[in-house]
Amino acid sequence: MATRKFRQKLNPNFAAAHGLDNQVSEENPSRINTAKKKARDTGKLAANDANLLNLKNILDLKVIVKEVSLEKSYVPTYVAENLTFLDISDNSELEWDETILQCSLLQTLLARHCHFQEWKTNTDAFKNLEKLDLSGNFIKEFKLDCLPKTIRELNLSSNQIEHLLLPTAERDLELPNLIKLSLQENQLGNIPSRVDMPMLRDLHCGRNQLTELLVLKQNFPNLTNLDASNNVLTILPDLQHLTSLTTIQLDFNKLTQFPKMPSTVVRVVLNENKITALQPSKMETDEILLPNVAVLLIRNNCLTELEGFMVEKWTKLKTLDLYGNSIKTLPYQLGFLSELSTLHIEGNQLRSIGSSNLSNTPAVLQLLRRRAPETVGENVRKVSTILSEVLVKSTTFTLENKKLEELPKELLEELQRNPVVCNRIKHLKLTNNRLLTIHEDWIATLPRLISIHLD
């Protein structure tokens, strides 16, 4: 959790005995003057951690008489009205006042860890503002319609915000350029749905009091990262329309069902929930759950089993954390995930796996492979043999005289994990088999394929 910086008074007796100044704050004139001199030439005013008490002094960039050379008068290039960058962060006793409104051309405004209890601006105040950081203040409500349409990054984290206010009109608020929205560590019960943010890539709303996220029903075609951890969510809307989503973090909530997610998701964190099954409700029988997932963390939930037909599709899985559930058996398919290197299964009811092996991932995977039906193990060995033959500078992939009625799906999946091999294959020989069709996935997997021999 973010911390606020405050200057504390010394013990009065100690201060008096040692002749120390016991004032809480005193502006640092040297720090302020240096910042103002740089601002006059660059248009960037960095007055962070300068013990500012008000904004009027720091924003007065006019040249003091003693700073003017007698031979050549100095005229500042920038004054408050045309600053492009302002950082007044870490001034713990600085309160908001309307003096800041004169900086009408700001593109970046940083005011972290000040003493702001409110933010009184409107869309006409900062028409060019792209980044606004108000984290670590004491703001209780924030008017979203005060933001200009140019805003790209908004950080309101670590405040006391209970409400994000919208205009009373029924029309949606448009923030067409907003890329990153940080709302974590507040007291929000919901996020308004009537906000159009088509460019949003990062949404951080963890550590609030959110009971729902209906805002996610909107179309966010560019949303990549979602963090809604440490809330009181019990259910989520279908997220499959968020086709750019790669990372989703929902740990420390009250979810009972596994959320429906798009196939693009790579990292899923669902620790400390109440999820009973990995299969979402109303899941189609031929639907693949998380085909691109590399990291799946779901410790301390209420899982009782792991479905083999889902596990075998996780061909890119590297880390799986199932610690602290109620799983009694593991599917043998888990043992054939070649990318899986980290597996946490402690704290379950796995009586068939010795306690000494629970934390030994290679040993567990080997044990699961031994439990596989004979035909499965034989197919895996055939796949390894065939691929090893292809790897020897060959451009022809041969599956002749196998009496195959269809091409092995295990072989296709192994090829998909070896793009170097796929790009090398130009010819596919399948003569003397019983094939009626070749699935289009084979053609898509071999981009340099020139010929297929069937007769």
N, C-alpha and C positions, 0 to 999 in steps of 0.2 A: 504494500500500500504506500502511496506517495506521502511524503511528510512535508509539512510547512515549516519554513524557516522563521523563527522569531528570536529577537534579541531579548535576553532576560536581564532583569535587574540583579545587581549584586546584593548580598546581605548588607543592609544599611550600616551595621556596626563595623563590618569588615571594610567597606568602602571608606568610612570616615577615618578609621585607624590608619589606613594606607594612603589617604589623600587621593582616592580614585573618584572619577566622575561616575555618578550612578544614574545618569540619564539613560532612558531606554534607547533613544535614537538621536543621532545628530548627523545632518547631511554631510557628506564627504565632498568638500568643495574642490579638492584636487581631482578626484575621480569625475566629478560633474564637469569641470572645465575641460578636462582632457576629452571627454565624450563629446562635448559641444563643439570643440575645435575640429574634431574628425568629421562630425556631422555637417559642418559648414562646407566641407570640401567633397564629401562623398554622398551626402543625402541619407546616410545610415547612422542613426543615433542609438548607441548601445549604452543605456544607463541602468543596467541591471545591477542589483546588489550595491546600490549607492546610498542607502538609507534615505531615500527620497521621502519628503513629507508632503509635497504637492507637486503638481505638474507644471505650474506656471513658470517656475524658474528654469527647469530643464528644457522647456520648449521655447524659451526666449533665446533665439540664436543670433540676435543682433550683436554687432561687435562693440565691446566695451571700449571707451575712449583710450584707455591706457594700452590697449592692444593694437591701436592703429599707428602705423609707422608715419613719422613726419614727412618722410620723403615720398612714400607711395601709400595712398589710402587703400585699405583692404576691404573689398566688398565680398561678402560670402556668396558662394554659388547657391547654397541651399539655406532656406529658412523653414520654419515649421510647416508652412503651407505647401511645400513641395518635397517634403521628406518621403522616401519610399520604404524605409525600414525603421521600426521603432521597437526597442526592447526595454521594457521597464520592469522586468521580472525580479523576484526576490527582494522587493521593497515592502517589507511586511506591514508597514503602517500607512502605506499609500492607499488612499481611497479614490474612487472614481469621481471625476468632475468633468464638466463640459469643455474644459480647455483642450482636451484631446481631440475634439471635433474639428479643430482648425487644421489638423493633419489630414486633409481631404484626399491626398494622392497616395496614401500608404498602400503598399502591396503586401507587406508583412507586419503584423502587430503581435508582439509577444508580451503578455502580462501575467506570467505565472507567479503563483505564491505572493500575491499582493494582499490587499484587504478589501477587495471589491465585494460588495454585497448585492450589487445590481449592475446592469449593463444597459445604459440608456442611449441607444442610438437608433437610427432608422436607415433605410436603404439609400438615402441621399448622402449619408455621412461619409462613407468610404466606398466610393464607386469603383475603385480599382483593387480593392482588397482581395488577396488570394489566399492568405494564411492568417488565421486568428487562433491564438492559443491563450485561453483563459483558465487553464488548469490550476487547481490548488487554491481557489478562492472560496468565498462564502456565498456564492450566488444561489438563490433558491428557485428562481424561475427565469427562463430565457425565452425571449421572443424570436422565433426563427425568421419572422418576416422582417427583422432588422438587418438581415444579411443581404449583401448585394449578389447578383447573379454571377459575379466573377469568382466567388469564393470556391477554393479547391480543397483546402484542409481546415477542419474545424475541430478544436480540442476543448471540450468542456469537462474533462475528467476531474475527479477529486474535488467536486463542489458539494452543494447540498440541494441540487436541483430536483424538485418534485414534479415539475411540469415543463414541457416544451410547448410554448404557446404558438398558436396559428392565428391568422386573421379570421375574423368572424364570418367573412364571406365564404360561400360554399366552394368556391373555386380552389383547386389544389395550388399549393405553393411550389414554385419551380426553382430548383437549385441545379441548373443544367451542367455545371462544371465541377460539382462537389465530388472529390475522389476518395477522401478519407474522413470518416466521422468517428470521433472518440467521445464516448459518453460514460465510460466506466467509472465506478466508485461515486455514484450519486444515489438518489432515492426515488428513481423513476419507477412508476407502476406500469407504464406503457410508452411506446414510441408512436407518435402520430402517423397515421397511414396516408394522410392527405399531403404528402410531400413527394414531389417528382424528382428523383435523383438518378437519372439514367446512366451517369458515368461512375457511380459509386463502386469502388473496388474493395475498400476495407471498412467494415462496420464492427466497432468495439463497444459493447454495451454490458460487459460483465460487472459483477458486484453492484447490482441494483436490486429492485424489488419487482422485477418483471414477472408477470403471471402468464403473459402471452406475447407472441411476436407476429401479430397480424400484418404488420408492415411488410413481412417477407412474402406475402401473397402477391405483392407487386412484382413487376418484371424488372429485375436488376441484371441486365445482360452482361455486365462487367464485374459483378461481385465475385471476388476471389477469396477473401478471408472473412470469416464470421466468428466472432467471439462473444458468446452470451453466457459465459460461465458464471457461477455463483449468483444465481437468481432463484426464483421459485417456479420455474416453468414446469408444467405438468404435461403439456402436449405442444407439438409444433405443427404448422401447416406443411403440406407437401412442398418439398424444396426442389423437386426434379426440374422445374422450369429455370432454375438458376444454373445455367449450363456452363458458366465459367468458374464455378465454385470448386476450390481445391482443398481448402482447410476449413474445418468446422470444429469449434471448441464449445462443448456444452456440459462440461463437468460441474459437479456440485449443483444439481438441480433436482427436480422431482419427477423426471420423465419415467413413464412406465412402458412406453413403446419405442421401438427403434425407429428413428425418423426416416422418411423416404428421402433419399438424396440422389443427386445426379451422378452419372457414371464418371464424371470428371474428378470426383473427390479423391484426394491422395492421403490426407491425414484426418483422422477422426478421433476426438477425445470426448469420451462419455463417462469418465470415472465418477463414482459417487452419485449414482442415480438409483432408480428402482426398476430398471429394465429387466423383463422376464424372458425375452426371446430376441434373437438377432434378426428374425424375419419380420419385416414391417407388416402391419395389417393390410389386407387387400392386395397383397403382392401377387402378380401373375406367376403362374407356374414356370413359364419359360424365361422369366425375368432374371437377369444376373445382378446380384447384389454387390455393389462396389467393385467392379472389375479392375480398377486401377489403384485400389487402396494399397499403400505402402506401410502405413502406421495405423493401427487400430488399438486404442486404449479404452478398456471398458471394465476396469477393476472396481471391486466393491459395488456390484449390482446384484441382481437376483436371477442370473442365468442358471438354467438347469441342464441345458444341453447345447451342443454345437452341431449344426446340421452339416453332414458331409457334402451334400450336393451344392451347398453354398461355399464351403471352404475350398473345394477343388477349383473354384473360379478365381481365387485370390492369388493368382500366379505372380503378382508383383509384391506380395506382402513380405516385409522385412522385420517388423516388430508387432507382436501380438501380446497384449497384457490382459489376462483373464483373472488376475489375482482376486481372491476374496469373493467368489461366487459360490454356487451350489452345484457345479458340474460334476457328474458322476463318471462319465466316460468321454474320451476324446475320439473323434473320427480318424480312421487310418489315413484319410486323404491329407490330413495336416502334415504327415510325415513326408509327403512328396512335393511340398512347396520348396523349391530349390533356392529361393531368395530368402526364406525365413531364417534369421540368425539370432533373434531375441524372442524368447517365449517365457512368459511369467504365468504359471498355473498354480502357484502355492495358494493355500487357503481355500481349496475346493474339497470335494469329497471323492477324490480319485484314488480309490483303494487298490486299483490294479497297477498303479505306478508307485514304486518304492519311494519313501520320503527322501532318501539320499539322492534320487535322480530328479526330483521335482525342479530343482534349479539348474539342471544340466541339460540345456537345450539340445545339443547333438544326441545325447543318450535317449531323450524322450522321442525325438524324431525317428531315430533308428528303431526304437521299440514299436512305434506306430507303423512303420513300414513293414515290420515283420508280421503284423496283424492283418495286412492286406490280403485279399483273396489271391490265389496263385496266378490267375490270369492277369491281374493288374500288375503284379511284380514283373511278370514276363514281358508285358507290353512296355513297361518302363525300360527294361534292359534292351529291348529291340530298338526303342527310340534312341538310346545312347549309342548303340552300335551303328545305326544308320547315320546319325549325325557325325560321328567320328569319321566315317568314310567320306562324307561330303566335305569335311574341313580340310582334306588334303588337296588343296588347290584344284578342286573339281568344280566345274560349272554345270554338271549334269547330276540330277537327283534321281536315283533309281529305286523303284519299288516293283520290279518285274517278278512274275511267277509267284505271287503271294496268295493268289486265290481270294483277293480282297473284294468284298461287296461294297465297302465304303472305306475311305481313307481314315486312318486312326486319328481321333481327335487329340490324343495325347501327343502325337507327333506334330500336329499343327500348333498346339500350345507351346511345345518346346521350340519350334521354329520361331514363333512370335517373340520368344525371349532371347533369340539370337539374331538380331538384325544384320550383323555382319555376314552370317551364313545366307540369310534371305537375299541380300543384295548380290551375292555371288552366283546364285542359281539362275541359269538361263534356259535349261532344258529339263523337262520332267518326263521320265520314262515309266509308263504304267502298263506295259503290255502283259498279256496273259493273266489278266485278273477278271473279275466279274462286276466291274464298276458300271453303273448305269448313268450316274451323274457325278460331277465334281463340284463341291460346294464353292460358292463365290468367295468365301473367306480365304481359300487357298490361292486364288488369283490375286486377291488384294494383298496377301502376305508376301508374295514373290513379285516385287515391282519390276524386275528386269527379265521376267520370264518371256521367252521367245517362242518356244514350241512345247507341245504336249503330245506324247506318243501313246496311243491307246491300243493299237492293233498289234 
